[in-house]
Amino acid sequence: MKWIKLISIFTFIALFSTVNSEAAEPEQVHLSTTGIPGEMIVQWGTEEDTMVSCPSDNIVEYGTDNDNLNLSENGNSNMYLWTTCTHTTQLQNLNPNTTYYYRVGGEGEWSSVYSFKTIKENPDKIIIGAIADHGTSSNAQETTSNMENENLDLVIHPGDISYANGAGSGNGVGDQSVWDEYQNQIESLTSECPHMYAPGNHEEDAEPYGFDAYESRFFNPGQNSFWYSFDFEFIHFVSISSEHDYEPGSTQHTWLRNDLEDANNNREKYPWIVIFAHRPMYSSNGDGDGHGSEIEFREAMEGLLFDYQVDLAIWGHDHHYERTYPVFEENVYSNNSGNLDDPFYKPGATIHIVAGMAGRSTYDGLEEPQPLWSAYREVSYGYTFFEATKTTINYKFIRNSDLSVGDEFWITNTIGSEIHTEIPDNTNHSINDTQEKTIIEQIKELNYIGTPLTVIIMATTAIFSLKLRKK
């Protein structure tokens, strides 16, 4: 049977191995980050007539003038057992707070002109999108379209990206065209905002593919495709894999411990640690189609999140939205409301987000009663994003149906922090806009060492109330 399968595969390859030296039209344009300011990774695909060679060029022409792309950079390409060739080119020495226009291709086969804007130097805040379990449905396309209005600086995607796996074509080799369809569907967003991924269970296809599509199509800055980290302004991001060995003593577990230890010792430069992976440590969507909490994964890895005080953990796998209180071993470490007047202040444990509502069919299997660690949950399509400063994170879940805010919470790591609450001008979220508020100078007169935290919080709330009444 093994030889029959191999003969079938080689026959299939031969059918698609017609020699063709002509370049193919670029498509599937997407950006990634190295985590280094002034750099951008540009990737795209070309549909070749063969699975064994990629004659299309790897050139990016770019510049600050739409009509004068006066800079050029060449990259490289790779293929797996499919006719799509992935091209990767790294741009360096980009100026901050600058719009760059670019096109990709070469040899007469050029893409349209796209653009992206670099982050300004020492920004006050950054905006990060987070979705999982996306796919190619009409709901997924609506999510993509809605996210384009958020002025995102980065998107993280914790797995189940295209749902291409298992789409057999009757020839002994899986049909990978769903990947092409997906990357074209999301191109309007990925061509202007870098995306970073973690592998989900639907990234693993049957033999002979495994995770080949995931590894070939997406850039990451690590030595391992399945777990890596990068710094992005004030945040240390960590992508791990719930699909590979994660038990204590494994390569991944040891790597994660070392990475989080280094990150926790570097809080002065990168005060926030955000981790993302596919299967959730905490989910109350365990009835019907839902999977619920991944207990083995939690037992193996949660201690590291707690020991090194990871601030946020963002997951997918269950197709709904859910947010926990700060929790460790199912024990709630803070039951603050998390709103503007009652934010989570150094809560001592990680807040977990399930963001699997981006487009794949929803799971309506919420367990009752709602667990004590679950702060909010909802079965609706939508997306999440958060605004981060050096001292605050403001996280929102946005419903696709009417762009209203389904859930929102705040974390702060400094009592005297500035809290940004403005909504970007080009959004239509149905909540009341509020101006930026800060804790006024009186709070700085408190003796933080000698004053109990409860007294500080009460004083802070009182000052906020006084300030608002005076307005």
C-alpha positions in Angstrom: 0.0 0.0 0.0 2.9 2.4 0.8 4.4 1.9 -2.6 1.1 2.3 -4.3 0.6 5.6 -2.5 4.1 6.8 -3.4 3.6 5.9 -7.1 0.3 7.8 -7.0 2.0 10.9 -5.6 4.9 10.8 -8.1 2.4 10.3 -11.0 0.5 13.4 -9.7 3.7 15.4 -9.5 4.7 14.4 -13.0 1.4 15.6 -14.4 2.1 19.0 -13.0 5.7 19.2 -13.8 5.5 20.7 -17.3 8.5 22.8 -18.0 7.5 26.5 -18.1 9.9 29.4 -17.8 7.2 32.1 -17.9 6.6 34.1 -14.7 3.1 33.9 -13.1 0.9 36.7 -11.9 1.4 37.6 -8.2 -1.4 37.1 -5.8 -2.0 36.4 -2.0 0.0 39.4 -0.9 0.7 39.5 2.8 3.0 41.2 5.4 4.7 39.9 8.4 7.0 41.4 11.0 10.5 40.6 12.2 9.8 42.5 15.4 12.6 45.0 14.5 11.6 48.6 13.9 12.3 49.7 10.3 11.7 46.2 8.8 8.8 44.6 7.0 8.5 41.1 5.5 6.5 41.1 2.2 5.2 37.7 0.9 3.1 36.6 -2.0 2.2 33.6 -4.0 2.3 32.7 -7.7 0.4 29.8 -9.3 3.0 27.9 -11.2 2.6 25.2 -13.8 4.9 22.8 -11.9 5.4 21.7 -8.4 9.1 21.4 -8.7 10.3 24.8 -9.8 9.5 28.5 -9.4 10.5 30.6 -12.3 8.7 33.8 -11.0 10.8 36.6 -9.6 11.0 37.7 -5.9 11.2 41.4 -6.4 9.6 44.2 -4.3 9.7 47.7 -5.8 8.7 50.3 -3.2 8.9 54.0 -2.3 7.1 56.8 -0.5 5.6 58.1 -3.8 2.8 56.0 -5.3 4.1 57.1 -8.8 7.8 56.6 -8.1 8.7 53.2 -6.6 12.4 54.0 -6.7 13.6 51.3 -4.3 14.0 47.6 -5.0 14.7 44.5 -2.9 15.1 40.9 -4.0 14.1 37.9 -1.9 13.7 34.1 -2.2 11.0 31.6 -2.8 10.0 28.1 -1.8 7.4 25.5 -2.7 5.9 22.4 -1.2 3.8 19.7 -2.9 1.5 22.2 -4.6 1.7 24.6 -7.5 1.7 27.7 -5.4 5.2 29.2 -4.9 5.6 31.5 -1.9 7.9 34.5 -2.3 9.5 36.2 0.7 11.4 39.6 0.6 12.6 41.5 3.6 12.6 45.3 3.5 15.0 47.2 5.9 15.9 50.7 6.9 12.3 51.9 6.6 11.5 55.3 8.1 9.0 55.5 11.0 5.6 57.0 10.6 5.8 56.8 6.8 3.5 55.4 4.2 5.3 53.1 1.7 3.8 52.0 -1.6 4.9 48.8 -3.1 4.3 46.2 -5.8 5.6 42.6 -6.1 6.7 40.3 -8.9 9.1 41.0 -11.8 9.7 40.1 -15.5 6.6 42.0 -16.6 4.3 40.2 -14.1 3.7 42.8 -11.5 1.0 43.1 -8.9 -1.1 46.1 -8.3 0.4 48.8 -6.0 -0.3 48.3 -2.3 0.7 50.3 0.7 1.5 50.1 4.4 2.3 52.6 7.1 5.2 52.2 9.5 4.7 52.9 13.2 6.0 56.3 14.4 9.0 56.4 16.6 8.2 55.9 20.3 4.4 55.7 19.8 2.0 56.5 22.6 -0.1 53.4 21.7 -0.3 50.5 19.3 -3.4 48.6 18.1 -3.3 44.8 17.8 -6.0 42.7 16.2 -6.6 39.1 17.3 -8.8 36.4 15.5 -8.8 32.7 15.1 -10.8 30.0 13.3 -11.3 32.3 10.3 -11.8 30.4 6.9 -13.4 31.5 3.7 -17.1 31.9 4.5 -19.2 35.0 4.0 -18.9 35.6 7.8 -15.1 35.3 7.5 -15.1 37.8 4.7 -17.2 40.2 6.8 -14.7 39.9 9.6 -11.9 40.8 7.2 -13.8 43.8 5.8 -14.6 45.1 9.3 -11.1 44.8 10.6 -9.8 47.0 7.8 -11.4 50.0 9.5 -9.4 49.6 12.8 -6.0 51.1 11.7 -4.3 48.0 13.1 -0.6 47.9 13.5 -0.4 44.1 13.8 -2.8 41.1 13.8 -2.1 37.8 15.6 -3.9 34.7 14.6 -3.9 31.7 16.9 -4.7 28.9 14.5 -7.3 27.3 12.2 -6.5 29.7 9.4 -7.9 28.6 6.1 -9.5 25.1 6.8 -7.8 23.7 3.7 -7.0 20.4 5.3 -8.9 17.3 4.2 -10.1 18.9 1.0 -9.1 15.9 -1.1 -9.1 16.0 -4.9 -9.3 12.3 -5.6 -5.8 11.9 -6.7 -4.1 10.7 -3.5 -2.8 14.3 -2.8 -4.9 16.9 -0.9 -6.3 19.9 -2.7 -4.5 22.9 -1.4 -6.5 25.5 -3.5 -8.4 26.5 -0.3 -5.2 28.0 1.0 -5.0 30.1 -2.2 -8.6 31.1 -1.9 -8.1 32.1 1.7 -5.0 34.1 1.2 -6.7 36.0 -1.7 -9.8 36.6 0.5 -7.8 38.3 3.3 -5.3 40.1 1.0 -7.0 43.4 1.4 -6.1 43.3 5.1 -2.8 41.4 5.1 -1.3 43.6 2.3 -1.5 46.6 4.6 -1.0 45.1 8.1 1.5 42.4 9.2 0.0 39.1 10.4 1.6 36.6 12.7 0.3 33.0 13.2 0.2 30.0 15.5 -0.6 26.5 14.2 -4.0 25.0 14.8 -5.3 21.5 14.4 -6.6 22.4 10.9 -3.1 23.4 9.8 -2.1 19.7 9.9 -3.2 18.0 6.8 -3.0 14.3 5.9 0.1 12.7 4.5 2.1 13.7 2.6 1.6 17.3 3.8 1.4 17.5 7.6 2.2 21.2 8.4 3.9 21.9 5.0 1.4 24.6 3.9 1.7 26.5 7.2 5.5 26.3 7.2 5.8 27.3 3.5 3.3 30.1 3.4 4.0 32.1 6.5 7.1 33.8 7.8 8.1 33.8 11.5 11.3 35.2 13.0 12.2 32.1 15.0 14.4 29.1 14.3 11.3 26.9 14.8 8.1 27.3 12.7 5.8 26.3 15.5 7.0 28.3 18.5 8.7 31.6 18.4 8.6 35.1 19.9 9.1 38.7 18.9 9.0 42.1 20.4 6.6 44.7 19.0 7.0 48.1 20.6 6.0 47.6 24.3 4.8 44.0 23.9 6.7 40.7 24.0 4.6 38.3 21.9 5.0 34.5 22.2 3.5 32.1 19.7 3.4 28.4 20.8 1.9 25.2 19.5 -0.8 23.2 21.1 -0.3 20.7 18.3 3.2 19.6 19.2 4.8 18.1 22.3 4.4 20.6 25.1 4.9 18.4 28.2 7.6 19.4 30.8 11.0 18.4 29.5 10.0 18.7 25.9 11.9 21.1 23.6 8.9 23.4 23.4 8.3 23.6 27.1 12.0 24.2 27.8 12.1 26.9 25.1 9.0 28.6 26.5 10.4 28.7 30.1 13.6 30.3 28.9 11.8 32.8 26.7 9.3 33.9 29.4 12.1 34.2 32.0 14.0 36.5 29.7 10.9 38.5 28.8 9.9 38.9 32.5 13.4 40.2 33.3 13.0 42.7 30.5 9.7 44.3 31.6 11.2 47.8 31.7 11.6 47.8 27.9 8.6 45.5 27.1 6.2 45.8 30.0 3.5 43.4 28.5 3.7 39.7 27.7 1.1 38.3 25.4 1.0 34.6 24.4 -1.1 33.0 21.7 -1.8 29.5 20.6 -4.7 27.4 19.3 -6.3 25.2 22.0 -7.7 27.2 24.9 -6.6 26.5 28.5 -10.0 27.9 29.6 -13.2 27.6 27.6 -16.8 26.9 28.8 -18.0 25.9 25.3 -17.8 22.2 26.0 -21.2 21.0 25.0 -22.3 19.9 21.6 -19.6 20.8 19.0 -17.6 22.7 21.6 -14.3 21.4 22.9 -14.1 23.1 26.3 -10.9 23.6 28.3 -7.8 21.7 27.1 -6.9 20.3 30.5 -3.7 18.5 29.6 -2.4 21.5 27.8 -3.3 23.7 30.7 -1.7 21.4 33.3 1.6 21.2 31.3 2.0 24.9 30.4 -0.1 27.1 32.7 2.5 27.1 35.5 4.9 28.9 33.2 2.3 31.6 32.4 1.7 32.1 36.1 5.4 32.0 37.2 6.4 34.7 34.7 3.1 36.7 34.9 1.9 36.5 31.3 -0.7 39.3 31.0 -2.9 37.9 28.2 -3.3 34.5 26.5 -5.3 34.5 23.3 -6.7 31.2 21.9 -9.1 29.8 19.3 -10.5 26.3 18.7 -13.9 26.9 20.2 -16.0 29.1 17.9 -17.2 31.8 20.3 -15.9 34.7 22.3 -15.0 34.2 26.0 -12.9 36.2 28.5 -11.8 34.9 31.9 -11.0 36.8 35.0 -7.3 36.6 36.0 -7.1 32.9 36.7 -4.7 30.2 37.6 -5.6 26.5 38.3 -9.3 27.7 38.1 -8.8 30.0 41.0 -9.8 33.6 40.3 -7.1 36.1 41.4 -9.2 39.3 40.8 -12.9 39.7 40.2 -12.7 43.4 39.3 -15.2 44.5 36.7 -12.3 45.4 34.5 -14.0 48.6 33.3 -12.5 52.1 33.1 -13.3 52.9 36.8 -12.3 49.4 38.0 -9.4 48.1 35.9 -7.4 45.0 36.6 -4.2 46.3 38.3 -1.4 43.8 38.3 -3.9 41.0 39.0 -1.3 38.3 39.6 -2.6 35.8 37.0 -3.3 35.6 33.2 -6.5 36.8 31.5 -7.5 34.3 28.9 -9.4 35.1 25.6 -11.1 32.7 23.3 -11.3 34.5 19.9 -12.6 31.7 17.7 -15.6 33.6 16.3 -13.9 35.0 13.2 -15.9 33.2 10.5 -16.1 29.4 10.9 -19.5 28.1 12.0 -20.2 29.0 15.7 -20.4 26.5 18.5 -23.5 27.1 20.6 -22.5 24.7 23.5 -21.9 27.0 26.5 -21.8 25.0 29.7 -24.2 25.8 32.5 -23.7 27.1 35.1 -21.1 29.5 33.8 -17.8 28.7 35.6 -16.7 31.2 38.2 -13.5 31.9 36.2 -15.5 33.0 33.2 -16.1 36.7 33.1 -17.9 37.1 29.8 -18.9 34.9 26.9 -21.0 35.2 23.8 -21.7 33.2 20.6 -21.5 35.8 17.8 -19.3 36.4 14.8 -16.8 39.2 15.2 -13.2 40.1 15.9 -11.1 41.4 18.8 -8.5 44.1 19.1 -6.7 45.9 21.9 -5.0 49.2 22.3 -1.8 49.1 24.3 0.3 51.7 25.9 3.3 51.1 28.1 1.0 51.2 31.1 -2.5 50.1 29.9 -4.3 47.6 27.7 -7.8 48.2 26.5 -9.3 45.0 25.0 -12.5 44.9 22.9 -14.7 42.3 21.2 -16.6 43.7 18.3 -19.7 42.0 16.9 -19.9 41.8 13.1 -23.7 42.2 13.1 -23.7 45.9 14.1 -20.1 46.7 15.0 -21.1 47.2 18.7 -18.8 46.4 21.5 -19.7 43.0 23.0 -17.1 43.0 25.7 -14.4 45.4 26.9 -11.9 45.4 29.7 -8.9 47.3 31.0 -5.6 46.2 32.5 -3.1 48.6 34.0 0.4 48.1 35.4 0.8 51.5 37.0 -1.6 53.3 39.3 -0.8 56.7 37.8 -1.1 55.6 34.2 -2.7 57.5 31.4 -5.7 55.7 30.0 -6.6 56.1 26.3 -10.3 55.7 25.6 -10.8 57.4 22.3 -12.3 55.4 19.4 -10.6 55.7 16.0 -12.4 58.2 13.8 -13.2 55.7 11.1 -15.0 53.2 13.3 -18.8 53.0 13.9 -18.8 51.1 17.2 -22.0 51.9 19.0 -20.6 53.0 22.3 -20.3 56.5 23.7 -17.0 58.2 22.9 -15.1 59.5 25.9 -12.1 61.7 26.1 -8.8 60.5 27.4 -8.7 60.6 31.2 -5.8 60.5 33.6 -5.5 60.2 37.3 -4.7 63.7 38.5 -1.8 64.8 40.4 -3.3 64.4 43.9 -2.9 60.6 43.6 0.8 61.0 43.3 1.0 62.4 46.8 -0.1 59.0 48.2 2.7 57.0 49.8 2.4 53.9 47.7 4.6 51.8 49.9 2.8 52.6 53.1 -0.8 52.9 51.8 -2.9 49.7 51.4 -3.9 49.0 47.8 -7.6 49.1 48.6 -7.2 52.7 49.9 -5.3 53.7 46.8 -8.0 52.2 44.6 -10.8 54.0 46.6 -8.9 57.3 46.4 -8.4 56.8 42.7 -12.1 56.2 42.1 -13.1 59.2 44.2 -10.7 61.5 42.3 -12.1 60.2 39.0 -15.7 60.9 40.2 -14.8 64.4 41.4 -13.1 65.1 38.1 -16.0 63.9 36.1 -18.6 65.9 38.2 -16.6 69.1 37.7 -16.9 68.6 34.0 
